[in-house]
């Protein structure tokens, strides 16, 4: 059940005078490892006279580099994208057996590849104490990471901080508060000091209002919401990079759209570049709009949709009547003998003598008048209420008089589910009835 949303992000820098813009780097395109399907994307930048080159940085992230030949009074960056909010299970991965318990060590070759993501800041006294009080290791890696993520989320209060840059770990712990990027950098450094490779992630966060209120715990946002966000990714052998959001204490899901993942926060800035000295007014607009929703249990069809379905059904009925087409319910006929069902002979599974005799009675009384002249397959009936049905089912395979282009004996053998059809050299005898069948009748009824 997919929900498609349109995200709109507009950043505007208005200067107090005409200025010369240096090269600008924009990291606002979902990264290659984004798991949320992106159905459409566009980037519009003003001034319109520009030279734009799409590139990938040393870490594989997409970036747009723009050069403006003319002075300008403002810089406008506008992003529009459509995302399919398919539910993602953040724990849908396997770990190498060597990494299932923490602590573990990376192989030597992996350590060389992860070197930039293992660099640690010096431990200050406050940071060292905070790290000592963190959840203890010596257990399942995933459980330990869940607790570490929630440890930071519960210790650091979230606030909207407009100042540029990222706080040091010491500053964040001293204030016991910070923006999402401050908490992400703190968790990244904590995990590095425990020997794990981490990277800082800048991206979009999309949160949609739940269809129903939660019975226990928070229900989420009161309305659909999106914003720039930051979180941490840790490298786990067997799973790759796994996202942890220390602002919420949750693992990253379909609402986390990474734009840039780098060893240091400065390399993941959404927009970076030079401009002449000036005063600048900055404003940003972000919104998310649902543009498609499949009906689901918690939000079924609307009344107008139901009326449209009813109108379509009436048109289909009229077309069937006009074409003199009659429809019936699916399923085959099932016969059950009521008498003697409680006797000892009827309690056994399979097709013993009592069951076969009763089945033959039903077949000959109810089925032979219908299938006379046609090959028929006899097979055990279905189990009902943990007992074998007393009768045996009869399946008409082919009416000999209806299709002259096929061999009834061959069709019977092919369609009987492995029970072959054959002809006896002498009089054919039904196993239950014990009655002989003449040659003329045997030709018309291959015995199964």
C-alpha positions as CSV (number, residue, x, y, z in Angstrom):
1,X,0.0,0.0,0.0
2,X,2.1,2.9,-1.3
3,X,1.8,6.6,-0.5
4,X,3.4,9.0,-2.9
5,X,4.5,12.4,-1.6
6,X,5.8,15.5,-3.2
7,X,8.5,17.4,-1.3
8,X,9.2,21.0,-2.0
9,X,12.2,22.8,-0.6
10,X,13.1,26.4,-1.4
11,X,16.0,28.3,0.1
12,X,16.4,32.0,-0.6
13,X,19.5,34.2,0.2
14,X,18.7,37.9,-0.4
15,X,21.7,40.3,-0.1
16,X,21.6,44.0,0.8
17,X,23.4,44.9,-2.4
18,X,24.6,43.3,-5.7
19,X,27.3,40.9,-5.0
20,X,29.6,38.5,-6.8
21,X,28.9,34.9,-6.1
22,X,31.7,32.4,-6.0
23,X,31.3,28.7,-7.0
24,X,28.4,27.1,-5.0
25,X,28.2,23.5,-4.0
26,X,24.7,22.1,-3.5
27,X,24.1,18.7,-1.9
28,X,20.3,18.4,-2.1
29,X,19.9,15.3,-4.3
30,X,19.1,11.9,-2.6
31,X,22.3,9.9,-2.2
32,X,22.9,6.7,-4.1
33,X,22.2,4.6,-1.0
34,X,18.8,6.1,-0.3
35,X,16.4,3.2,0.2
36,X,13.2,5.2,-0.3
37,X,12.3,5.1,-4.0
38,X,12.6,8.6,-5.6
39,X,10.2,8.7,-8.5
40,X,11.0,12.3,-9.8
41,X,13.6,15.0,-8.9
42,X,14.3,18.5,-10.1
43,X,16.7,21.3,-9.1
44,X,16.1,24.9,-10.1
45,X,18.6,27.7,-9.2
46,X,18.6,31.4,-9.7
47,X,20.3,33.4,-11.2
48,X,19.2,31.6,-14.3
49,X,22.5,32.4,-16.1
50,X,24.8,29.7,-14.7
51,X,27.0,26.8,-15.4
52,X,25.9,23.6,-13.6
53,X,27.9,20.3,-13.4
54,X,26.6,17.2,-11.5
55,X,29.4,15.4,-9.8
56,X,30.0,12.7,-7.1
57,X,32.3,13.6,-4.2
58,X,35.0,11.2,-2.9
59,X,32.4,9.5,-0.8
60,X,29.9,8.8,-3.6
61,X,27.4,11.6,-2.8
62,X,25.8,13.6,-5.6
63,X,26.6,17.3,-5.7
64,X,25.8,20.1,-8.1
65,X,28.6,22.7,-8.7
66,X,27.4,26.0,-10.0
67,X,29.4,28.9,-11.4
68,X,27.6,32.3,-11.9
69,X,29.3,34.7,-14.3
70,X,27.2,37.7,-13.4
71,X,26.8,39.6,-10.1
72,X,23.4,39.0,-8.4
73,X,21.2,40.4,-5.7
74,X,19.9,37.0,-4.5
75,X,20.5,33.3,-4.7
76,X,17.5,30.9,-4.8
77,X,17.7,27.1,-4.7
78,X,14.6,25.1,-5.2
79,X,14.2,21.3,-5.0
80,X,11.1,19.3,-5.9
81,X,11.0,15.5,-5.6
82,X,8.4,12.7,-5.5
83,X,9.1,9.8,-3.1
84,X,7.3,6.5,-2.6
85,X,6.9,6.0,1.1
86,X,7.1,2.2,1.0
87,X,7.5,0.9,4.6
88,X,11.1,-0.1,5.3
89,X,12.0,-2.4,8.2
90,X,15.2,-0.9,9.6
91,X,16.2,-4.3,11.1
92,X,15.9,-6.1,7.8
93,X,19.5,-7.2,7.5
94,X,21.9,-10.0,8.6
95,X,25.2,-9.6,10.4
96,X,28.3,-11.7,9.8
97,X,28.7,-14.3,12.5
98,X,31.8,-12.5,13.8
99,X,29.8,-9.3,14.3
100,X,26.7,-10.7,16.0
101,X,28.1,-10.0,19.4
102,X,29.7,-6.7,20.5
103,X,32.6,-5.9,20.9
104,X,34.0,-7.2,17.6
105,X,36.8,-6.2,15.3
106,X,36.8,-5.4,11.6
107,X,39.1,-7.4,9.3
108,X,42.4,-5.7,8.5
109,X,41.4,-5.0,4.9
110,X,38.1,-3.4,6.0
111,X,39.9,-1.2,8.6
112,X,42.1,0.3,5.8
113,X,39.0,1.1,3.7
114,X,37.2,2.6,6.7
115,X,40.1,4.8,8.0
116,X,38.4,8.2,7.5
117,X,35.3,6.9,9.4
118,X,37.3,5.8,12.4
119,X,39.0,9.1,13.2
120,X,38.2,10.1,16.8
121,X,38.2,13.5,18.5
122,X,40.2,13.7,21.8
123,X,38.3,12.6,24.9
124,X,37.6,15.6,27.2
125,X,36.8,14.8,30.9
126,X,33.1,15.4,30.4
127,X,33.0,13.3,27.2
128,X,34.9,10.5,29.0
129,X,32.4,10.4,31.9
130,X,29.5,10.3,29.5
131,X,31.0,7.5,27.6
132,X,31.7,5.5,30.7
133,X,28.0,5.8,31.7
134,X,26.9,4.4,28.3
135,X,25.3,1.0,28.0
136,X,27.7,-1.9,28.6
137,X,28.9,-4.1,25.7
138,X,29.2,-7.9,25.9
139,X,25.9,-8.8,24.2
140,X,24.1,-8.8,20.9
141,X,25.4,-6.0,18.7
142,X,21.9,-4.8,17.6
143,X,20.6,-4.6,21.2
144,X,23.6,-2.7,22.2
145,X,23.2,-0.2,19.3
146,X,19.5,0.3,20.1
147,X,20.5,1.2,23.7
148,X,23.3,3.5,22.7
149,X,21.0,5.4,20.3
150,X,18.4,5.8,23.0
151,X,21.0,6.8,25.6
152,X,22.0,9.8,23.5
153,X,18.3,10.7,22.7
154,X,17.4,10.7,26.4
155,X,20.4,12.6,27.5
156,X,20.4,15.5,24.9
157,X,17.4,17.7,24.6
158,X,16.5,18.7,21.0
159,X,16.3,22.3,20.0
160,X,16.3,24.3,16.7
161,X,19.7,26.0,16.5
162,X,20.1,28.5,13.7
163,X,23.8,29.1,14.1
164,X,25.9,27.5,11.4
165,X,28.2,24.5,12.1
166,X,28.2,21.7,14.5
167,X,28.8,21.9,18.3
168,X,31.8,19.9,19.7
169,X,30.9,16.9,21.8
170,X,32.0,18.8,24.9
171,X,29.6,21.7,24.1
172,X,26.7,19.4,23.5
173,X,27.3,17.6,26.8
174,X,27.8,20.8,28.7
175,X,24.5,22.3,27.4
176,X,22.7,18.9,27.5
177,X,21.0,20.2,24.3
178,X,21.6,20.6,20.6
179,X,20.2,20.3,17.1
180,X,19.9,17.1,15.2
181,X,23.3,17.5,13.7
182,X,24.9,18.0,17.2
183,X,23.4,14.7,18.5
184,X,24.3,12.9,15.3
185,X,28.0,14.0,15.7
186,X,28.0,13.1,19.4
187,X,26.8,9.5,18.7
188,X,29.2,9.1,15.8
189,X,32.1,10.0,18.0
190,X,30.9,7.7,20.8
191,X,30.7,4.7,18.5
192,X,34.1,5.5,17.0
193,X,35.6,5.5,20.5
194,X,34.1,2.0,20.8
195,X,35.9,0.9,17.6
196,X,33.0,1.2,15.1
197,X,33.2,3.2,11.8
198,X,30.5,5.9,11.5
199,X,29.6,8.7,9.1
200,X,27.6,11.9,9.5
201,X,24.5,12.0,7.4
202,X,22.6,15.1,6.2
203,X,19.2,14.5,4.6
204,X,15.5,15.1,4.4
205,X,13.1,13.8,7.1
206,X,9.5,13.1,6.1
207,X,7.0,12.4,8.8
208,X,3.4,11.6,7.9
209,X,0.4,11.8,10.2
210,X,-0.8,8.4,11.3
211,X,-4.2,7.1,10.1
212,X,-5.1,6.2,13.7
213,X,-4.0,7.3,17.1
214,X,-1.6,5.0,18.9
215,X,-3.1,3.0,21.8
216,X,0.3,3.1,23.6
217,X,3.1,5.5,23.1
218,X,3.3,8.6,21.0
219,X,1.2,8.8,17.8
220,X,3.7,10.9,15.8
221,X,3.1,14.3,14.2
222,X,-0.3,15.9,14.1
223,X,0.2,16.8,10.5
224,X,2.5,15.8,7.6
225,X,5.9,17.3,8.1
226,X,9.3,17.6,6.4
227,X,12.6,19.3,7.2
228,X,16.3,19.0,6.8
229,X,17.7,16.6,9.3
230,X,20.9,14.8,10.4
231,X,21.6,11.4,11.8
232,X,24.4,8.8,12.1
233,X,25.3,5.7,10.1
234,X,27.4,2.9,11.5
235,X,29.1,0.2,9.4
236,X,28.3,-3.4,10.4
237,X,29.8,-6.4,8.6
238,X,27.1,-8.2,6.7
239,X,24.7,-5.3,6.9
240,X,26.7,-2.4,5.5
241,X,25.8,1.1,6.6
242,X,22.9,1.2,9.1
243,X,21.2,4.5,10.1
244,X,20.6,5.6,13.7
245,X,18.7,8.7,14.6
246,X,19.8,9.9,18.0
247,X,17.2,12.8,18.0
248,X,14.3,10.3,18.2
249,X,16.2,7.3,19.4
250,X,15.0,5.2,16.5
251,X,16.7,3.5,13.6
252,X,16.4,5.2,10.2
253,X,13.4,4.2,8.1
254,X,11.6,5.2,4.9
255,X,11.2,8.8,6.2
256,X,14.9,9.3,6.2
257,X,16.2,10.4,2.8
258,X,20.0,10.8,2.9
259,X,21.5,13.6,0.8
260,X,25.2,13.3,1.8
261,X,27.1,10.9,4.1
262,X,30.6,11.9,5.0
263,X,33.3,11.3,7.7
264,X,33.0,15.0,8.9
265,X,29.9,17.2,9.1
266,X,31.5,20.0,7.1
267,X,31.6,17.9,4.0
268,X,27.8,17.2,4.2
269,X,26.6,20.8,4.3
270,X,23.5,21.2,2.0
271,X,24.7,24.4,0.4
272,X,28.2,25.8,0.6
273,X,30.1,28.6,-1.3
274,X,31.6,32.0,-1.2
275,X,30.0,35.5,-1.6
276,X,31.2,39.1,-1.4
277,X,31.0,40.6,2.1
278,X,27.4,41.8,2.7
279,X,24.3,41.5,4.8
280,X,22.0,38.6,4.0
281,X,18.4,37.7,4.7
282,X,17.7,34.0,4.6
283,X,14.3,32.3,4.4
284,X,13.4,28.7,3.7
285,X,10.1,27.0,2.7
286,X,9.5,23.3,3.1
287,X,6.4,21.3,2.6
288,X,5.3,17.8,1.8
289,X,2.0,16.9,0.0
290,X,0.4,13.6,-0.5
291,X,-0.3,13.1,-4.2
292,X,-1.3,9.4,-4.3
293,X,-2.6,7.0,-1.7
294,X,-3.7,3.4,-2.2
295,X,-6.7,2.3,-0.1
296,X,-5.8,0.4,3.0
297,X,-7.4,-1.1,6.1
298,X,-6.8,2.1,8.2
299,X,-8.0,4.4,5.4
300,X,-10.3,2.6,3.0
301,X,-12.3,4.0,0.0
302,X,-14.1,7.3,0.4
303,X,-17.9,7.4,-0.1
304,X,-17.5,8.9,-3.5
305,X,-15.1,6.1,-4.5
306,X,-17.6,3.5,-3.2
307,X,-20.3,5.1,-5.3
308,X,-18.1,5.0,-8.4
309,X,-17.4,1.3,-7.8
310,X,-21.2,0.6,-7.5
311,X,-21.8,2.5,-10.7
312,X,-19.1,0.5,-12.5
313,X,-20.6,-2.7,-11.2
314,X,-24.1,-1.8,-12.5
315,X,-22.6,-1.1,-15.9
316,X,-20.8,-4.5,-15.9
317,X,-24.1,-6.3,-14.9
318,X,-25.9,-4.5,-17.8
319,X,-23.2,-5.5,-20.3
320,X,-23.4,-9.2,-19.1
321,X,-27.2,-9.2,-19.5
322,X,-27.0,-7.7,-22.9
323,X,-24.6,-10.4,-23.9
324,X,-26.7,-13.1,-22.4
325,X,-23.8,-14.1,-20.2
326,X,-24.6,-15.9,-16.9
327,X,-22.1,-16.2,-14.1
328,X,-22.0,-18.7,-11.3
329,X,-20.1,-19.0,-8.1
330,X,-16.8,-21.0,-8.3
331,X,-16.1,-24.3,-6.7
332,X,-17.0,-27.9,-7.4
333,X,-19.9,-30.0,-6.1
334,X,-19.3,-31.9,-2.8
335,X,-21.4,-34.9,-1.8
336,X,-21.6,-36.4,1.7
337,X,-23.4,-39.5,2.9
338,X,-25.2,-38.8,6.1
339,X,-26.1,-42.4,7.1
340,X,-23.7,-44.5,9.1
341,X,-21.2,-41.7,9.4
342,X,-20.8,-42.4,13.1
343,X,-19.9,-46.1,12.7
344,X,-16.5,-47.4,13.4
345,X,-15.8,-48.1,9.7
346,X,-16.4,-44.4,8.9
347,X,-14.0,-43.1,11.4
348,X,-10.9,-44.1,9.5
349,X,-9.2,-42.0,6.9
350,X,-8.7,-43.2,3.4
351,X,-10.9,-45.3,1.2
352,X,-11.6,-48.6,3.1
353,X,-14.5,-50.9,2.2
354,X,-17.2,-49.0,4.1
355,X,-16.1,-45.7,2.6
356,X,-15.8,-47.1,-0.9
357,X,-19.1,-48.8,-0.8
358,X,-20.9,-45.7,0.4
359,X,-19.0,-43.6,-2.1
360,X,-20.0,-45.9,-4.9
361,X,-23.6,-45.6,-3.8
362,X,-23.5,-41.8,-4.0
363,X,-21.7,-41.8,-7.3
364,X,-24.1,-44.1,-9.0
365,X,-27.2,-42.5,-7.5
366,X,-26.2,-38.8,-8.1
367,X,-23.4,-38.7,-10.6
368,X,-23.9,-41.4,-13.2
369,X,-27.1,-39.8,-14.7
370,X,-25.1,-36.7,-15.3
371,X,-21.8,-38.2,-16.6
372,X,-23.3,-41.1,-18.5
373,X,-21.2,-41.7,-21.6
374,X,-18.2,-39.7,-20.2
375,X,-14.9,-40.8,-18.7
376,X,-14.8,-40.1,-14.9
377,X,-12.0,-40.1,-12.3
378,X,-12.8,-41.4,-8.8
379,X,-10.6,-40.1,-6.0
380,X,-11.0,-39.7,-2.1
381,X,-13.0,-36.8,-0.9
382,X,-11.8,-33.9,1.3
383,X,-11.3,-34.0,5.1
384,X,-14.1,-32.3,7.0
385,X,-13.9,-31.7,10.7
386,X,-10.9,-34.0,11.0
387,X,-12.8,-36.9,9.6
388,X,-12.7,-38.5,6.1
389,X,-15.9,-37.9,4.2
390,X,-17.9,-41.0,3.6
391,X,-18.3,-40.5,-0.1
392,X,-15.7,-40.4,-2.8
393,X,-15.8,-37.5,-5.3
394,X,-16.4,-38.0,-8.9
395,X,-14.9,-35.6,-11.4
396,X,-16.1,-35.5,-15.0
397,X,-13.1,-35.2,-17.2
398,X,-14.5,-35.1,-20.7
399,X,-17.9,-35.7,-22.3
400,X,-17.1,-38.0,-25.1
401,X,-19.9,-36.8,-27.2
402,X,-19.0,-33.1,-26.7
403,X,-15.4,-33.3,-27.9
404,X,-14.6,-35.6,-30.8
405,X,-11.1,-34.3,-31.3
406,X,-9.6,-35.7,-28.2
407,X,-9.1,-39.2,-26.9
408,X,-11.1,-39.8,-23.6
409,X,-8.7,-42.4,-22.3
410,X,-5.7,-40.2,-22.8
411,X,-7.4,-37.2,-21.2
412,X,-8.6,-39.3,-18.3
413,X,-5.0,-40.5,-17.6
414,X,-3.5,-37.0,-17.9
415,X,-6.1,-35.3,-15.7
416,X,-6.6,-37.8,-12.9
417,X,-3.7,-36.4,-10.9
418,X,-1.4,-39.4,-11.3
419,X,-4.2,-42.1,-11.3
420,X,-3.9,-43.7,-14.8
421,X,-6.6,-44.9,-17.0
422,X,-6.5,-48.4,-18.6
423,X,-8.7,-50.9,-20.4
424,X,-9.1,-54.5,-19.2
425,X,-9.0,-57.4,-21.6
426,X,-12.0,-59.0,-19.9
427,X,-15.1,-57.6,-18.3
428,X,-14.3,-54.5,-16.2
429,X,-15.4,-54.7,-12.6
430,X,-15.9,-51.7,-10.3
431,X,-13.9,-52.2,-7.1
432,X,-16.8,-51.4,-4.8
433,X,-19.9,-52.6,-6.7
434,X,-18.5,-55.9,-8.0
435,X,-20.6,-55.6,-11.2
436,X,-19.3,-56.5,-14.6
437,X,-19.3,-53.9,-17.3
438,X,-19.8,-55.1,-20.9
439,X,-17.3,-54.5,-23.7
440,X,-19.5,-51.8,-25.3
441,X,-19.8,-49.9,-22.0
442,X,-16.1,-50.5,-21.2
443,X,-15.1,-48.8,-24.4
444,X,-17.1,-45.7,-23.4
445,X,-15.9,-45.7,-19.7
446,X,-12.2,-46.3,-19.3
447,X,-11.8,-47.7,-15.8
448,X,-9.6,-45.7,-13.3
